[in-house]
Amino acid sequence: MTDAAVSSPETDQTPESDPAERVFSKSVVISGIRCTLTYVIFPFVAPLIGITASVGAVAGILIGVVAVVFNVLSIRRFFAADHPYKWWASAMNLAVIVLLAVLFLVDSQTLLAG
């Protein structure tokens, strides 16, 4: 085995070992879960089992808040790590935060109307 084939923790930079990328992945997954719940489960499945729109709106707001927190943590981690893709990841996180803010407004209107 040559020295080039040996990998050490210091030189092995896989996405799984980068804390900034792990937080980014978590924030994207949470946002994806929120969107799946908002656009698939709550509008189509919830009424079939007798759950009202207000329950979906409350869950959407709660999950949205968690998603925003993880997005902010992701931005902070990318900058703290001085990651080469910190600006790209920040733009993605900010875009998700804007979309979550719009969904927050929609869910708030649903709660106020119902």
Secondary structure, DSSP 8 states (H G I E B T S, - for coil): --GGG---TTT---GGG-HHHHHHHHHHHHHHHHHHIIIIIIIIIHHHTT--HHHHHHHHHHHHHHHHHHHHHHHHHHHHTT-TTHHHHHHHHHHHHHHHHHHHHHHHHHHHH-
